[in-house]
Amino acid sequence: MKPRERLETAFRLQEPDRTPILGGWIACPEHIATLAGVDESAYWDDPVSVSLDAYRALGSDGLIGVFVPRKRDDFRCVDHETYQKAVSVLSLQEALDRVDAMPEADEIEDSFDFEAHYAEFSRSLRQMQQRCGAMVWMPAQWSSGARVNWYGEFGYENFFYIVGAYPERARKLMRVGGAHGHCVGRLLARAVRDGLYPRAVLMGEDICTQRGPMVSPAFLEEHYLPALAHGLEPLLEAGCRPVWHSDGDVRPLMDMLLEAGVQGFQGFQPECGMTLEMVVQKRTRDGEPLLVFGPLAVTTELPVCSPEEIRQKVRRARDVCAGRASLVMFTSNTINPDVPLENIIAIHEAVRESDR
């Protein structure tokens, strides 16, 4: 099978010739340059092109992005200057005023210029797919679905104050997030129908820490669940499977996410109890097996295991998912420089063992 056929077969919950594998999250220019056969100076001259060459050399079937560090001698897409900390430049009153000034959900959807946004979205997909060649370009769509965490805009303290002490404003944020997510979902659904995007998408947001949800599950079920279900409607109608990014201990929210229409999970952090064995027991709201992007952990496995242990974990993942879930091999998060290049190569070698 060619990469697109292999991925789409897995997305239909059918068995491809071998387990597909996704790339795009290697956050180490040195590794990328080595895989592409160039030096780091050449990488920084054109990091995207060199990254594409590296993923081709590995044999990736699809890319959910191309990770490029913010600057040389770094491996992060955020740093101390950009990461939203608890202290915000906004006062609580200023944050409340911003919420009050937001248009309501119906106004957001009514004023959305779909054709103009789709023209740009489709152009970007076509342009990048041409550069990817046989690899499938399927960038993660973090703004689709809905939005629950507004700490990136208001800061942690302000956001949690709003949730805890100003419930009407918090409910408005959930509605607004769902409206924006619905608009993005319409774009993605059109791209799926036009053949510009495959029938699965990585999405979601960090709702949980390693100790569980950051916001009460009861609040989320009452106010976020309807917004997320609304945001996912266009994707589900187009036959595109939403796959939820799972950082931390997501177990208390999994049933809620599945009820909203999520059809798969990406991750996981086994040290938080999010094990593959547990995930594959779940089903979609229609009773279908889940689509799994994973499960190789960038915390407790890839940095510390030997290449042979990584190969064993790939084989184990295939065995666990066989007959229970549709597996696309991927990592739990970005592959940082603490992961040996030999372990990255071992993932792909173990996947190719099943070529028929």
BELGI-V477430 format. One record per backbone hydrogen bond with DSSP energy under -1.0 kcal/mol. CO is the residue of the C=O (numbers start at 1). NH is the residue of the N-H. E is the energy in kcal/mol with one decimal. If there is no record, write none. Layout:
<<CO/NH/E> <CO/NH/E>>
//
This chain:
<<2/6/-2.7> <3/7/-2.6> <4/8/-2.8> <5/9/-2.0> <6/10/-1.8> <7/11/-2.5> <8/12/-1.3> <9/14/-2.4> <10/13/-1.7> <20/329/-2.7> <21/61/-2.5> <21/62/-1.2> <23/64/-2.1> <24/67/-1.4> <25/335/-3.2> <28/32/-2.2> <29/33/-2.9> <30/34/-2.2> <31/35/-2.5> <32/36/-2.0> <33/38/-2.5> <39/43/-1.7> <40/44/-2.3> <41/45/-1.1> <42/46/-1.2> <46/50/-2.2> <47/51/-2.0> <48/52/-2.4> <49/53/-2.0> <50/54/-2.1> <51/55/-2.4> <52/56/-2.1> <53/57/-2.2> <54/58/-1.8> <55/59/-1.6> <55/60/-2.4> <61/136/-2.5> <62/23/-2.3> <63/138/-2.8> <64/140/-2.3> <76/70/-2.1> <79/82/-1.4> <79/83/-2.7> <86/157/-1.2> <91/95/-2.2> <92/96/-2.5> <93/97/-2.4> <94/98/-1.9> <95/99/-1.9> <96/100/-2.5> <97/101/-1.7> <99/102/-1.1> <104/108/-2.1> <105/109/-2.2> <106/110/-2.4> <107/111/-1.9> <112/114/-1.6> <113/117/-2.2> <114/118/-3.0> <115/119/-2.1> <116/120/-1.4> <117/121/-2.6> <118/122/-3.0> <119/123/-1.6> <120/124/-2.3> <121/125/-2.0> <122/126/-2.6> <123/127/-2.5> <124/128/-2.2> <125/129/-2.5> <126/130/-2.0> <127/131/-1.2> <128/132/-1.9> <129/133/-1.4> <132/135/-1.4> <136/63/-2.9> <141/144/-1.6> <144/146/-1.4> <150/153/-1.3> <150/154/-2.3> <151/155/-2.1> <155/159/-2.3> <156/160/-2.6> <157/161/-2.3> <158/162/-2.5> <159/163/-2.3> <160/164/-2.3> <161/165/-3.3> <162/166/-1.8> <166/170/-2.2> <167/171/-2.7> <168/172/-1.8> <169/173/-2.2> <170/174/-1.7> <171/175/-2.1> <172/176/-2.9> <173/177/-2.6> <174/178/-2.1> <175/179/-2.0> <176/180/-2.4> <177/181/-2.3> <178/182/-2.2> <179/183/-1.9> <180/184/-2.1> <181/185/-2.5> <182/186/-1.9> <183/187/-1.5> <184/188/-2.3> <185/189/-2.7> <186/190/-2.1> <187/191/-2.1> <188/192/-2.2> <189/193/-2.3> <190/194/-2.1> <191/196/-2.8> <191/197/-1.1> <192/195/-1.4> <199/241/-1.9> <201/243/-3.0> <202/141/-2.7> <203/245/-2.5> <205/207/-1.2> <207/214/-2.7> <209/212/-1.3> <209/249/-2.6> <212/209/-2.9> <216/220/-2.4> <217/221/-2.7> <218/222/-1.8> <219/223/-2.7> <220/224/-1.2> <220/225/-2.6> <224/228/-2.9> <225/229/-2.7> <226/230/-2.2> <227/231/-2.3> <228/232/-2.1> <232/236/-2.3> <233/237/-2.5> <234/238/-1.3> <235/240/-2.7> <236/239/-1.3> <241/201/-2.4> <242/263/-2.6> <243/203/-2.7> <244/266/-3.2> <248/250/-1.1> <250/253/-2.1> <253/257/-2.5> <254/258/-2.5> <255/259/-2.2> <256/260/-1.8> <257/262/-2.3> <263/291/-1.9> <264/244/-2.8> <265/293/-2.1> <266/246/-2.6> <269/272/-2.0> <269/274/-1.5> <270/273/-1.8> <273/275/-1.7> <275/279/-2.1> <276/280/-2.4> <278/281/-1.1> <279/282/-1.9> <284/287/-2.1> <288/284/-2.5> <290/326/-2.6> <291/265/-1.2> <292/328/-2.8> <293/267/-1.7> <296/332/-2.6> <297/302/-2.7> <301/305/-2.5> <306/310/-2.2> <307/311/-2.3> <308/312/-2.1> <309/313/-1.9> <310/314/-2.2> <311/315/-2.3> <312/316/-2.6> <313/317/-2.3> <314/318/-2.0> <315/319/-2.2> <316/320/-2.7> <317/321/-2.1> <318/322/-1.4> <321/324/-2.7> <321/325/-2.7> <326/292/-3.2> <328/294/-2.0> <329/22/-2.6> <330/296/-1.5> <335/27/-2.7> <336/339/-2.2> <340/343/-1.1> <340/344/-1.2> <341/345/-2.4> <342/346/-1.8> <343/347/-1.4> <344/348/-1.3> <345/349/-2.5> <346/350/-2.5> <347/351/-1.9> <348/352/-2.4> <351/354/-1.6> <352/355/-2.0>>
//
